[in-house]
């Protein structure tokens, strides 16, 4: 059973993640529409894509910085960068400056790189038997993000009068202030916050492990599919004549699909193993794409399709993260985690960048069809590892 300090840290990390992901879900629901308002359809998803580029760019520096200064100080620094980004986005919408809006999105993405390490911090403060549940429970904080982010986006959209979305990004600054308070209350042992800088295998040796490869491919492919489809969703919904409130509703349920399963994904991993849970994620993704290709009705297609998209992401991302933690020791942690998140969010950035142009030129069905080859690669790699490990046991 987890002790009191372990439970407290997991709760605080979950709270900080809930607030940090609320900001991201707010941005995802709002930025494509604000981008369209500032620069037109073709560039509408560029800010979300740049947020993913910022995330990718910051993953390795964030990991190395926290190796030097510790988890808590690193998380606080990330939140300060995020506040700068969201404040810049608010000012840019108010002044009609698309370039600075993109700069703010890039900064917010860089800040989100630090948020991604909350799940690894949970694994580091947890016992071995509690590790997969700790990761899962921290990510369960995203359930709050599903409710808070889109609702704050909708509530604050016209808060500051004639310029839509300015109030939304100001509200995002407030959410990050609350996250900073949760981070400040963390008590993480120095040995956990500052791993050894020497020793362990070279990065190439770590990255050549079959389990490491499949963990990265599963998380990266799963995140890219989710980002590709999700980024285009607000554009597709409003293109079909539905309102911003309808778009926020669908995104809210999508984020619920991403994080509600976290309450039991850890149990599923302990019972069935990471690889089987990741395989289930592939099957759920296939269902999501099927719904999205079947029509453009809000409740019959967009709503169930985006919920399943979230559940598939959950199984692949948590399964991949848990699998990754079995491939390195403490002295290798910063290198292994940094490379993983760089590859995961580099792939995600490319998917986000292509979503707007793909939707503008070929439409919603093309966005979903583009996800099929990615899903096939993930499925093939999971099948390869299952076969390899089955042969080893036999």
Protein Blocks (a to p, Z undefined) as FASTA:
>chain_A
ZZfklmmmmmmmmmmmmmmmmmmmmmmmmmmmmmmmmnojklmmmmmmmmmmmmmmmmmm
mmmmmmmnojklmmmmmmmmmmmmmmmmmmmmmnopaklmmmmmmmmmmmmmmmmmmmmm
mmmmpcfklmmmmmmmmmmmmmmmmmmmmmmmmmmmmmnojaghklmmmmmmmmmmmmmm
mmmmpccdfklmmccfegcjdfklmmmpmklmmmmmmmmmmmmmmmmmmmmmmmmmmmno
pafklmmmmmmmmmmmmmmmmmmmmmmmmmnojklmmmmmmmmmmmmmmmmmnoccfklm
mmmmmmmmmmmmmmmmmmmmmmmmmmccfklmmmmmmmmmmmmmmmmmmmmmmmmmmmmm
nojklmmmmmmmmmmmmmmmmmmmmmmmmmmmZZ
